């Protein structure tokens, strides 16, 4: 008989949600947290679920990706969403919190739960048994080595990612599908530029403002190979990009019948082709500058960016290779990952992954049927994204966005109405699935 005990490593947003789900399902939990014995360079407060960057949990309205995610989390018995609402501060349409009050609220809930035992200790080895690893992007070196042993070469320590745009926001009259020399199945969307367009883009790029690197990122930025930002490459000479990621060879613009002066290629980011990334465009520009400069690329004038390029220290695993949609390792039963380490990006996304991992392990230990999150829900779409083998070769972390949801059955032009339709469909689908398995929110 499988013992109803579990260990959760890390008391961040994901770890707290995972422990909460397990404990409320009657599972005894040992929650390991290395604070206050040891702090990462980014953490300063002894409380759990510490927010280290912004104090905003993004949009509150359900007709937004972030709002929909939080609504789904509440249906699944979230700990952090009610704590956030109870400790919110004025922030327009966003849900922002008093960091200390929020952390204190989560900490009090966790510490006062009769089935959660908090152990203030740094783990450097992954324990046996039922375990959820939720140690975040700044996982300590000792534990990172242990994770490396079970993940092989599927562990990254630096996130050098290109921007991602929605397919439907591209100007189809200006771009064209093709692979170089017509090889393959026209897998790329090509954005052709003439000399004048290229020169304008180049000048905007080399004068754009970069984001300031944090001290914790600088060391990794210096030693990490193969991640030259596109703006650094551009500064090496006006034609450098045209002989690199913007080379036009092997491509013909069907509008002119000629080879363009330069071409930016977009590659599918997900199987459904609703998202595309800018090939070779890892960047350290400020987000506002990325929007301004990259919108000068032919066909991207009205592009909707669901993720901007980033370059920072970020420990994450190649989840599509390692995890199933319940965040459990395919090759190591009853070992789960949760949080940013899985490639979900953002506070609430990390918390949501903790809910899913904790709920999945709890139901498994209790012999209950697993909840199959519908892919038209935000939680289901994120779970599918991190576990889809299609994403294995070019895996980049992803936050909640409407672009990862399947298209609606009907085309709705008005963006607000369309997003409301996405949200209504998602909430109804999740409620139906929870009813199907007889899930009761005990949290």
C-alpha positions in Angstrom: 0.0 0.0 0.0 1.4 3.4 -1.0 2.0 5.6 2.0 0.1 8.8 2.1 3.1 11.1 2.7 4.8 13.5 0.3 7.7 15.9 0.3 7.7 19.3 -1.3 10.9 21.2 -1.9 10.7 25.0 -1.9 8.1 27.2 -0.3 7.7 29.7 -3.1 4.4 30.2 -4.9 4.4 26.8 -6.5 5.6 24.8 -3.5 3.0 26.4 -1.2 0.2 25.6 -3.6 1.5 22.0 -4.0 1.7 21.5 -0.3 -1.7 23.1 0.2 -3.4 20.7 -2.3 -1.7 17.7 -0.8 -2.5 18.5 2.8 -6.2 19.4 2.0 -6.5 16.0 0.3 -5.4 14.3 3.6 -1.7 13.8 2.6 1.0 14.4 5.2 3.4 16.9 3.8 7.0 17.8 4.7 7.7 21.2 3.1 11.4 21.9 2.8 12.6 25.6 2.7 16.2 26.7 3.0 15.3 30.2 4.2 16.2 31.7 6.7 19.2 29.4 6.8 20.2 30.4 3.3 19.0 33.0 0.8 19.3 33.3 -2.9 20.7 36.6 -4.3 17.2 37.6 -5.1 15.4 36.7 -1.9 15.4 38.9 1.2 12.3 38.1 3.3 11.9 35.0 5.5 8.2 34.5 4.6 6.9 32.0 2.0 5.7 32.9 -1.5 8.0 35.9 -1.6 7.5 38.1 -4.7 11.0 39.1 -5.8 10.3 41.4 -8.8 7.0 43.2 -9.3 4.2 43.1 -6.8 1.6 42.8 -9.6 -0.1 39.5 -10.4 -1.3 41.0 -13.7 -4.8 41.7 -14.9 -7.8 40.9 -12.8 -10.5 40.8 -15.4 -11.5 37.3 -16.5 -11.4 38.4 -20.2 -7.6 38.5 -20.0 -5.2 35.6 -20.0 -3.9 36.4 -16.5 -7.5 37.0 -15.1 -8.7 33.7 -16.7 -5.8 31.8 -15.1 -6.6 33.1 -11.7 -10.3 32.3 -12.0 -9.4 28.7 -13.0 -7.0 28.5 -10.1 -9.8 29.5 -7.7 -12.0 26.7 -9.0 -9.1 24.3 -8.3 -8.7 25.5 -4.7 -5.9 27.9 -4.9 -4.2 29.2 -1.8 -2.4 32.2 -3.3 -5.3 33.8 -5.2 -7.5 34.4 -2.1 -4.5 35.5 -0.1 -3.6 38.0 -2.9 -7.2 39.4 -3.0 -7.2 39.8 0.7 -4.0 41.7 0.6 -4.4 43.7 -2.6 -3.4 47.3 -3.2 -4.8 49.8 -5.7 -3.4 49.0 -9.2 -6.0 49.9 -11.7 -7.2 46.8 -13.5 -4.4 44.6 -12.1 -4.3 42.5 -9.0 -1.3 43.8 -7.1 -0.4 43.0 -3.5 1.3 44.3 -0.4 4.3 41.9 -0.7 4.9 41.4 3.0 1.2 41.1 3.9 0.7 38.6 1.1 3.7 36.5 2.1 2.7 36.6 5.7 -0.8 35.4 4.8 0.4 32.5 2.8 3.0 31.6 5.4 0.4 31.6 8.2 -1.9 29.4 6.2 0.9 26.9 5.5 2.4 26.9 9.0 -1.0 26.5 10.7 -2.1 23.5 8.6 -2.1 20.3 10.8 -0.8 18.1 7.9 2.1 20.4 6.8 5.4 20.2 8.6 7.8 22.9 7.6 11.5 21.9 7.7 13.9 24.8 7.4 16.8 23.1 5.7 18.6 23.2 2.4 18.3 19.9 0.5 21.1 19.0 -1.9 19.8 15.6 -2.9 16.3 14.7 -4.2 14.7 12.5 -1.6 13.1 9.2 -2.4 9.3 8.7 -2.3 6.6 11.1 -3.4 8.2 14.4 -4.1 7.5 17.7 -5.8 10.5 19.8 -6.7 9.5 23.5 -6.7 12.8 25.3 -6.1 12.5 28.1 -8.7 14.8 29.7 -11.2 17.5 30.3 -8.5 17.8 26.7 -7.4 20.9 26.3 -5.1 23.9 24.8 -6.8 23.9 21.6 -4.7 20.3 20.7 -5.5 20.7 21.8 -9.2 23.5 19.1 -9.5 21.1 16.5 -8.1 18.4 17.6 -10.5 20.9 17.4 -13.3 21.5 13.7 -12.5 17.9 12.8 -13.1 17.4 15.2 -16.0 20.6 14.6 -17.9 21.3 17.4 -20.4 17.8 18.7 -20.2 18.6 21.3 -17.5 19.2 24.9 -18.5 20.8 27.7 -16.4 20.3 30.6 -18.7 17.2 31.8 -20.5 18.1 33.4 -23.8 14.8 33.6 -25.6 13.4 35.3 -28.7 10.1 37.2 -28.7 6.9 35.3 -29.6 4.0 36.7 -31.5 0.5 35.5 -32.4 0.0 34.2 -35.9 -3.3 35.9 -36.4 -1.7 39.4 -35.7 0.7 39.2 -38.7 -0.1 41.0 -41.9 -0.6 38.1 -44.3 -0.4 40.4 -47.3 3.2 41.3 -46.5 4.7 37.9 -45.3 5.0 34.6 -47.0 5.4 30.9 -46.1 8.5 29.2 -47.4 11.6 27.3 -46.4 15.0 28.1 -47.9 15.4 26.6 -51.4 11.9 25.3 -50.9 13.1 22.5 -48.6 10.6 21.1 -46.1 7.0 22.1 -46.0 7.2 25.9 -46.0 7.6 25.8 -42.2 8.7 29.4 -41.8 6.9 32.7 -42.1 9.1 35.1 -43.9 9.1 38.8 -43.4 10.9 40.4 -46.4 12.6 43.8 -46.3 14.0 46.0 -49.0 17.1 48.1 -48.4 15.2 51.1 -47.2 13.1 49.1 -44.7 16.1 47.2 -43.5 18.1 50.4 -42.9 15.3 51.9 -40.9 15.0 48.8 -38.8 18.8 48.5 -38.3 19.1 52.1 -37.1 16.2 51.7 -34.7 17.8 48.5 -33.3 21.3 49.8 -32.7 20.0 52.9 -30.9 17.4 51.1 -28.8 17.7 51.0 -25.0 18.7 47.7 -23.3 17.4 46.4 -20.0 19.8 46.7 -17.1 21.1 43.3 -16.1 20.9 42.3 -12.4 24.1 41.3 -10.7 22.9 37.7 -10.5 22.5 37.7 -14.3 25.8 39.3 -15.3 28.0 36.4 -14.4 25.8 34.0 -16.5 25.6 36.6 -19.3 29.4 36.7 -19.6 30.0 32.9 -19.6 27.0 31.7 -21.6 27.9 30.9 -25.2 25.7 31.0 -28.2 23.3 33.7 -26.9 24.5 36.9 -28.6 21.7 39.4 -28.5 20.5 40.6 -31.9 21.3 44.2 -31.0 24.9 43.3 -30.1 25.2 41.4 -33.4 23.8 44.4 -35.3 26.4 46.8 -33.8 29.2 44.8 -35.4 28.3 46.3 -38.7 25.3 47.2 -40.9 25.4 44.0 -42.9 26.2 41.5 -40.1 22.6 40.5 -39.6 22.1 40.0 -43.4 24.8 37.4 -43.3 23.4 35.9 -40.1 19.8 35.4 -39.0 18.4 37.8 -41.6 20.1 36.3 -44.6 17.8 36.2 -47.6 19.5 33.4 -49.6 17.3 30.7 -50.9 14.1 32.8 -50.6 12.0 34.5 -53.2 9.4 37.2 -52.3 6.3 36.2 -54.2 5.2 39.8 -54.4 8.3 40.8 -56.4 9.6 37.5 -57.7 13.0 38.5 -56.4 15.2 37.7 -53.5 14.6 40.3 -50.7 17.4 42.5 -49.3 16.9 40.9 -45.9 14.4 38.4 -44.3 13.3 37.9 -40.7 12.1 34.3 -40.3 9.4 33.2 -37.8 9.2 29.6 -36.7 6.2 27.8 -35.2 6.3 27.9 -31.4 3.5 25.4 -30.9 1.9 22.5 -32.9 -1.2 24.4 -33.8 0.7 27.3 -35.3 -1.1 30.0 -33.3 2.3 31.3 -32.0 5.6 32.0 -33.8 9.0 33.1 -32.5 11.5 35.4 -34.2 14.4 33.2 -35.2 17.7 34.4 -33.9 16.2 37.3 -32.0 17.3 36.6 -28.5 17.6 40.1 -27.0 18.2 42.1 -23.9 16.3 45.2 -25.0 13.6 46.7 -22.8 10.2 45.3 -23.5 8.9 48.7 -24.7 11.8 49.0 -27.1 11.2 45.4 -28.4 7.6 46.4 -29.2 8.7 49.6 -30.9 11.7 48.3 -32.9 10.5 44.8 -33.9 7.1 46.3 -35.1 9.2 47.9 -37.8 9.8 44.5 -39.4 7.6 43.9 -42.5 4.4 42.2 -41.5 4.9 42.8 -37.8 3.5 46.3 -37.7 0.5 45.2 -35.6 2.0 42.1 -34.1 0.7 41.0 -30.7 3.7 40.0 -28.6 2.8 37.3 -26.1 6.3 37.0 -24.8 9.2 39.4 -25.2 12.8 38.3 -25.5 14.7 37.8 -22.3 18.3 37.0 -21.2 18.6 36.1 -17.6 19.7 33.5 -15.1 16.9 30.9 -15.1 17.1 27.3 -14.1 14.6 25.3 -16.0 14.2 21.8 -17.4 13.3 20.6 -20.9 9.8 19.7 -19.7 8.4 18.4 -23.0 11.1 15.8 -22.9 10.8 15.0 -19.2 7.3 15.7 -17.9 3.7 14.6 -18.6 0.8 17.0 -18.4 0.4 16.4 -14.7 4.0 17.7 -14.2 5.2 14.2 -13.3 8.4 12.8 -14.6 7.8 10.3 -17.4 10.8 8.1 -16.4 10.6 8.5 -12.6 7.3 7.8 -11.1 6.0 10.0 -8.3 8.6 12.7 -8.9 7.0 15.9 -9.9 8.3 19.4 -10.8 6.4 22.7 -10.3 7.0 26.4 -10.7 9.2 28.3 -13.1 11.6 25.4 -13.3 9.1 23.7 -15.5 9.1 26.5 -18.1 5.9 28.2 -17.0 6.7 31.9 -16.7 5.2 34.3 -14.2 4.0 34.3 -10.6 0.6 32.9 -11.1 1.7 30.5 -13.8 4.2 29.1 -11.3 1.5 28.9 -8.6 -0.9 27.2 -11.0 1.7 24.5 -11.9 2.0 23.9 -8.1 -1.8 23.4 -7.9 -1.7 20.9 -10.8 1.3 18.9 -9.5 -0.1 18.8 -5.9 -3.6 17.9 -7.1 -2.3 15.2 -9.4 -0.1 13.6 -6.8 -2.8 13.8 -4.2 -5.4 12.1 -6.4 -2.9 9.4 -7.3 -2.1 8.7 -3.7 -5.8 8.6 -2.8 -6.6 6.3 -5.7 -8.9 8.9 -7.4 -9.4 9.5 -11.1 -7.0 12.1 -12.5 -8.4 15.5 -13.6 -7.7 15.9 -17.3 -7.5 19.7 -17.7 -9.2 20.7 -21.0 -6.7 22.2 -23.5 -9.1 25.1 -24.0 -8.5 26.2 -20.4 -5.5 28.3 -19.5 -4.2 25.8 -17.0 -4.8 23.0 -19.5 -3.1 24.9 -22.3 0.0 25.6 -20.1 0.1 22.0 -19.0 -0.1 20.9 -22.7 2.6 23.4 -23.7 5.2 22.2 -21.2 4.5 18.5 -21.9 4.1 18.5 -25.7 7.0 16.7 -27.4 6.6 19.0 -30.4 8.2 21.8 -28.3 11.2 19.7 -27.2 13.8 20.9 -29.7 13.2 24.6 -29.2 11.6 24.8 -25.8 11.3 28.3 -24.3 9.4 29.2 -21.1 5.9 30.5 -21.6 3.4 32.5 -19.6 -0.4 32.6 -19.8 -1.6 34.2 -23.1 -4.6 33.8 -25.3 -2.4 32.6 -28.1 -1.8 29.2 -26.6 -5.6 28.4 -26.5 -7.2 26.6 -29.4 -9.1 28.8 -31.9 -12.8 29.4 -31.3 -15.3 27.7 -33.5 -16.5 31.1 -34.7 -14.4 34.1 -35.8 -15.0 37.1 -33.6 -13.3 40.3 -34.7 -13.8 42.4 -31.6 -10.9 41.5 -29.3 -12.7 42.1 -26.0 -15.7 39.9 -27.2 -13.3 37.2 -28.4 -11.4 37.1 -25.1 -14.7 36.9 -23.2 -15.7 33.9 -25.5 -12.3 32.2 -24.7 -12.9 32.8 -21.0 -16.5 31.5 -21.0 -15.5 28.4 -22.9 -12.6 27.7 -20.5 -14.6 28.2 -17.3 -17.5 26.0 -18.5 -15.0 23.3 -19.7 -13.2 23.2 -16.4 -16.4 23.1 -14.4 -17.6 20.2 -16.6 -14.4 18.2 -16.0 -14.4 18.8 -12.3 -18.0 17.6 -12.2 -17.1 14.6 -14.2 -14.5 13.3 -11.7 -16.5 14.5 -8.7 -13.9 16.9 -7.5 -14.8 18.9 -4.4 -12.8 22.0 -3.5 -11.6 21.3 0.0 -9.0 24.1 0.0 
